[in-house]
Structures are given as C-alpha cells and as structure tokens.
Amino acid sequence: MAQGHSINDCFLHDKDRLRHDEAIALLAERLPQIAETQTIALSKAAGRVLAQNIVAPHAVPLHTNAAVDGYAFAHKDLSANALPISQRIAAGQLTPSALEPGTAARIFTGAVMPSGAETVAMQEDCTIIGEAVQLPTALKAGANCRLAGEDLAHGETVLEAGTVLKASHIAAAASVGAGQLTAYRPLKVALFSNGDELRNPEAKAKAQIQPGEVFDTNGPMLRAAMADLPVTIISQEVIGDTLHATRTALSQASQEADVIITSGGASRGEEDHMLTALETLGKRHLWQLAIKPGRPMMMGQLRREVSNLPAPSSSQDCLYFGLPGNPVAAFVCFLLYLRPALLKLAGGSFRREPRFTVTSGFDIRSKKPDRREFLRARLVEQPDGTLVAEKFDRDGSGLISSLRMSDGLVEIEEHVTSLRKGDPVRFLPFPSNL
C-alpha cells in the first residue's frame, strides 16, 4: 500500500452477496500494491515481482555469430570445389580477421562471424580434403548464423515491471547483464486456522488424535499453496474459538504482517468470531459470495495499534482475508480470489487462472440459479483426443481426497440450471504447485 494509504472506502457496495465476477472486479480494480521495493542480486530474484522495467543496453546477440560448429564462408563462393581453410575462430575471440575471398574459416558455436562471411556449414555435412573443406551445395545464404540483435534490439524492453520472475525471465535479464535489479519485497503474511478442535499435525505426528479432535489441514495446505508466491510466512498458528483469543491473535499479528489470512470462523454461528473481531479491530469490505463452495469469505483491513512490534512502513493498515473453514472451500477461494490478490498486493497484476473448454462427462439435473459453482473434476483423454471432465463422485467441502484426485475445477455459471453429458464446459486447471 502506498505510504499512509488506506483502502477504507474503496470496496463500498450495496449487495448482501456478491457474484463471482463482481468480487473479482472489486479485487482486481481496487486492491493497491502494498509492497516496498529493494535492489537485489539476479541470483536472488526468482519468484519476486519486478518493480522497474529492464531495457536492453545493447543488442542481443551483440555480434553476428555461428549457431553451430562448422565452416564460415561467403555464399557467393559456394561451388563444387573445395575451399581452402584460411583461419580458425573460437568462441571468445572477439575480433577475427576478415575472411580472405574464396576461403572458409573453421568456426565454433558462438564465435563471432568474420567480415566477408554470412553462412556456416555444419561440420558433419562437410568433407576435409587436406587443408581445404568440401561444403554442401544445397545451403541457403545465411544458414546457421545468429544475427546481431536477432533476439533483442538495443533499447528494447526486456521485462516489464510487475512481472513475476521465473526461470525464463531470469535468463532474459542475464542476457543483458542485469546482475542487479529492483524488485518488490515479499509480503509478510500471518496465517491462522480457527477452531478448538484443531491440532497441529507436526506437534502430534507420533500421537493419536482423540475423539472430537481434527488435524489442521488448512494451515499446511495454504502455506504450501503460497510457496511459489512472493510472500514470507511470518507465523502459522491455530486460534481457539473465543472472541478474546481471536481478537488478540489478529491484533498482535496486524502490527507486523502486511496480510493476515485466516480459515474458519467466518460464519454467524455462536463459535464463529472472525467477523466480530474484524469489525471491532478494523473494517469488513467483503462477506458472503454467491458461489459454491466458499460462500462465507471475508476481506477487510485491521487498524494498526501502538505496539513495540515493528510495523511495516508501507501502510497504515493490515489487510485481512478470511477463508471458509472447510478445506475444499478454503482451497477454491484461495485459487479464485486470494492467489491473484496476493500477486496484485505484491506488485504484480491481478491475473485470473486460464480456463479452456472441455466436454462434460456428467449430468446436472438441477442447479440453483444466481450462484456460480466450481466442481472438482479430473480430465480423461478419449481415443479421438477429446478431453472429458469426469466429476468427483461426492460434493462435500471437507473431502480432501477430492482435491488430490482432481485436475481442476469445472466452472458452472450462474445462468446455467442444468447440464447434460457431452455439453461443453469451462475447465480451470490447478496450478502445478496446487
């Protein structure tokens, strides 16, 4: 968030339950970038969000060079006769002599082409006759050469600010010598699961859970889901089902974290305190979405209080996202809303995961209108190459096995009230780390 900036009034709306596209529009348009910038080494940049454009200070490649090991020559000299070999040019030899007319140069991959030559014959296609080389006569002019500026022109934008840096981007930055670059700092994220029944699976790894106890799955799941995002998890805890415990945990975490993410306690039950705690410590912006699964999702901000803990200088408030407690619903909401939101907050763009059209392998006799549904499914390739989405046979939001056994989500829009096997449907594949 910009220095001292608050999004307090950016999310005003007059609906009790937002549709999926309405929630996406609000987040995409009104979430600010909150991360600060820093200069980092290229070797530390993977997964970070670029904060300034990288512009090519020179052409890439800088010189026309050989793409293969072989023999460089002037195409006009190509004939059935062997050409004398007049010089040898290795990679790293920056100023080779001009090629003598009517000769060829022994050259290696990456070596600078000598003036007077514009074509290279691969060594395996050539025959050495004494101190001359017999060249293949079918070569086209310019074959097996990389031209100066073929990849990048001088002054061309290599990478734009907001790019989440992957291996291909790192290669592009390295190609123009960008050993240092300006990137956004990772967001500090505090992660909480809510429920007296929850137990830490690491703390109880060698113990039996008791009746009424449940291992916390949302905390480890969400932590893993953020592994490829520009965030740092500063804490991961379980909060008990009391208003005091909830308020205390959120208040303390808000002093250091840029973003707090919770799962559970987001409904209106007697043991659900997240909404009350949020509204007493800050302000709620979103609550209740017209989707299945994942209806009780919240978003808001927490006011920072006077504290001895170091508060981030980039904002006066801590942003809050409250996910449903059921693991499938938490997973779906993270994928649809929180993953792109975190990228936007961290300096990137709000990028929705791509969909593609497949064939439905199931029927839906009746679906409620005005609600978007996301069904867990796996893709099965048919003999003709058609991809068919087979729906997981049960719909419970607590069925973690349904995530493990699915490839993604079939998206059923609000206006659709039934579906027949064989109909086209939109499919949202899970990202590779989810």
N, C-alpha and C positions, 0 to 999 in steps of 0.2 A: 504494500500500500504506500502511496506517496507520503512523504513526511507529514505527520499530523493529520492524515486524511481518514475520514470515516465514511463507511457506506450506509450510514444510518437510514437514509431515506431513499436509497437507490432501488429498493425492492418493493416499494409500495404497490399493492394490487388489491383488488376488491373481490377476490374469489376465495371461497372456503376450501376448494380443492382444485389445484392446478392440473391441467392436462400436461401430458409429457412434453409436447412441443412448446408449450408456454413456459414450463420450468426451464427447458433447455435455452430458450430465448433470453430469459431473465439472467441466467448464469453467464451465458456467452457474451451478452451485451454489457452487463453491469458489474461483473466481478473485476476488480482492479488488479494490476500487477503489484505485488507487495514486497517482492524480494529485492534486496540491495545488490549492488554489483561489486566485483572484485577482479583483480588481474590474477590469472592462474596459468600454470605451465600447460602446454598442449598435452603432456602425458597424464595430466590430472583432469582433463576436460570431458572425458566420456560420460554421457548421461546428464551433463549440465546444459543449461539453456544459454545460448549465445546472446550477449547483450549489445554488441556492436557488429555492424557488417564487416566482413573480411573482403577486401578488394585485392585483386591480383596486382602486385607491384611490378610484375614483368610477365611476359608471355610464358605459357607452359605448353609444350617444352620451350626452353629458351632458344635452342638451336634445332634445326632440322637434323634428325639422327636416324641411324639404322634400326629397323624393327627386328632384325634377325642377324645371326652370324652368316656372313657370306662375302660377296664381292660387289663393290660400288663401281658404277660406270656411267657414262653418258649414253642414253638410249640411242642416240643417233649413230653410235659406234657398234651397235649390236649387229652381228653378222655371223655367218657360219664359221668364220675364222676365230681362232683363239686370241685373246687379248693379253699382252704382257702385263704382269703384276708389278706395278711401279712403287707401291708403298704399303705399309701396314698401319692401320688406325685402330687403337684400342679405346674402350670407354674411359673417359677421364683425360684423354688427350684433347685439349681444348682448341688448339689452333693447328689443325692438319694442313699440310701444304696443298696447294691447288693441284687437282688431278691433271697429269700430263695427258694431252689429247691422244686418243687411240689406245689408252691403257685402262686397267682396272685396279682398284685398291682392295687389298684384304681388309675387311672391316668386321667389327664385332657389335653385338646388340648394345644399343645406347650410345655408340660412338658418334661424334659429330661428322656429318657428311662433308666431304671436301668440296670446295667450289669446283664446278665443272662436272659434277656428278649429280644425278637426281633419281637413280634407280639402283636397287640392290637385288642381286640374285642369291637365293638361299644356297648355302654351301652344299647341301645334299643333292641339289639339282645341277651342280657344276662338275666338270672334269678337269683335273690338273694335268697339264702337259708340260713337263719340265718347269720353266719359270713363267708359264702362261696359263690362262684359265679359259676353258671352253664353256660358254654361257648358254642357257636355254633360250631358244629364239622366240618363244611364244610370250615372253614377258611384256607387260604393258609399261609404258613410261610412268615413272613414279612409284613402281611397285616396291613394297616392303620398306617404305620410308615413313617416318613420323615427321610431319611438317612443323616448323616453329609456330607456336600459337594455335596448334590444332586442337588442344584441349581447352586452353583459356587464353583470351586476349588480354593484353596489358590494360589495366583499369576495369576489367570485368568484375562484377560482384560474384565472389566465390560462394559465400554463405551469408544469408540474411539474419539479422537479429531476430531472436525468437525461435531459432532452430534448436531442437533438442539433439545434441551432438551424438551421433552414432559412429560406427567404425568408418563408414564411407565418408562422413563429414570430416572426421579426423584426418583421413587420407588427403582430402581436398585442402584442408588447412595446411598440412605438412608440405604439400606440393608447392605452395607459395611462400614457405618459410615462416609461417605464423607460429613461432615457438611459444609465444605468449599471447593470450587473448583475454578479452573482457567478457566475463560470464556472470550470471546471477548466482548469488549464494543459494544453497539448498534451503528450502523451507524447514523450519523446526516444527515438528509435528508431535503432539502428545496423543496417545491412543488409549482409550478406555473401553472396557466391556462392563456392562452393568448387570448385576444380579447376585443375590446372596447364595444362590445355588452353584455358582461358577467356581471352578477350581483350576489352578494353574497346572497345565499338563506337565511342565518341566519340574515343578515342585513335587508333584505326585506321581512322577514317572514310574516309581517302583512300588507304588501303593495302590490298593483297591479303592475306588470311589464307593461311597456309601449310598444307600437309597436316598433319593432326593438331590444328590449331587450330580453335576454335569461338568465335564471338562470344557474350558473356554476354547471354542474353536474360532470365534470371530477375531480375537486379538491376533493370534498367529496367522490366520488367513489374510487379514488386512495388511499386516506387516509385510508378508510375502508379496502381496499384490502391489505394494509400493516400492518393491526392490529396484525396479527399473525407472523410477521417477526421481526427479531432483529434490528429494526430501531427506531429512535426517530425523529418525525416530528418537526423540529425547526421553520418552518414557512410555511404558506399556503396562497398564495396571487393570485390576478388577475393582470396581466400585460397588459397595454394598447398597442394598435397597432402602436407604433412608435419605430424606431431604438434606439433612446435615452433612452426611458423607458425600453426597453428590455436589452440594454447593461448595464444600471445602476443596474437593478434588478439582473442580472446574476453576475455582477462583485461584488456587495456587498454580495450576498449570498455565493459566492465562497470562501470568506475569513473565513467563519465559518463552512460551510457544507462539509461533505465528498462526498455527492452525490446531484446533482440538477436534478430534474425531472420536465419537462415541458410538457404541452399538447397544441397543436395548434401552428400555425405559422411556421410549418415545411416545407411548400411547397415553390414554387418560385413566388407566387403572389406578387403584389405591397405592400400589407399589411402584408406580412409574413416576419418577421425579425429575426427569431431564427437562421437560418443558417448563415446569415451575422454576427450577433452578436457573434455566436460561433467561427467563423473563424477569427474574429478580436481580440477576447479575449483568444483564445486558438487554438485548432485543432480539426477538424472533422475526425472521423475514419470510421463511417458507415453512409450511407444515401441512401435511396431507396432500398426496398426489393421487391423481386418478389413474393409477397403474396397478398391475398385479404381476408379480409380488412387489412389495415395497411401499405400500401406501403411507405409513407413518414416518416419513423422512422430514428432518428439520434442517434449517440453516439459519444462522444468526451471527451475532458478534457479542463478545464479552468485554465489558469495560475493564481497563487495567486499573488496579488499585495501588496505593502506596505500598511498596514492598522492598525488602532488602535484596530480592532476587533481581538480576539484571534483565530489564525489559528490552526487547528488540527496539531499535531506534526507528525502524521503518514504518511503524504505525502506532496509533494510539489505542487501538482495539485488537483483540484476538478473534479471528474468525472461527466459527463453530459449525460443524456438520454432525448431525445426529442420524445415524442409520438404524434401520429396524434391527430387532434382536435375532430374528430367525436367520440362520446362516445364508440360505439361498437368497432371501430378500436383501440382506446386507451386501452380498456379492453382486447382485443385479444392480442395486443402487450405486454401488461403488463404480461398477463398469460404466453405467449410463451417465452418471452425473459427477461423481467425485473425482474420478480419474481425469477427465478433461478439465474440471475446475481447478485441480491442483496444478496442472500444467499451465493454465492461464495465470494463476496466482504467482507461479514461479518464473514468469516472464515469457512463456510460450503463448501459443494460440489455443483457444478452446476448440479442440478437434474431436469431432464425433467419430467413433469407430466405424469403418466402412461396412456396408451391407451389400449383399448380392442376392440375386433371385435363384431359388431352387424350387423343386417340386415337393409339395406336401405329401407325406406318406401316411397321413392320418386324417380323420374326420373330426369336426367340431359341430355337434348338432345345434348347440345354442350357446351364445356368448352374450354377456351383458353389454349393451351399447354404452358409449361415452366413457369407456375405460380401455386403455391400451394394455395388452397382455404380452408377456415375454415367456415363452415356453422353452424349457430345456430340451435339446434335441441333438442327435448325432447324425452325421451325413453318411449316406451309403451310396456308393457309386454303382450304377446299373451297367449291364453289359454294353449299352449304347453310349456310355459316358455321361448320362444324365445323373445329376446329384439329387438324391431324395432325402428329405429331412424326416427322420423317424423320431417321434416324440417319446420322451421318457414316460414310462407307463404309469407313474404316480406324480401327483402335483404338490405334495406337501412342501412347505417352505423350510422345514427342518431336515430335509433329506439331503445330506451332504453327498451321498453316493450319486445323486442325480447330477451334481456338478462334475464329479470325477468321471462319470460315464458319458458326458455330453461334449460336443464340439463347439457349441454356441447356443444362441437363442433364436427361436422363430418369433418374429415381431408381428403381432396381430393388431391392426389399428382400430381406433375407436368405432368407426362406422361399420366394421365387419361384425356380423352377428352369427355367422355360420361359415363352415369351411368344409370342402369336400376333398377327399383323397385325389391327388392329381392336380389340384389347383396350384398356381404359382404363389410362393410366399417369400417374404424378405427374411434373410438369414444373417445374423450378426455373429461372426466367429469370435471365439475367445482369443484375446492376445496370447502370444506364445508363453508369457510368464504366468498367465492366469489359468 
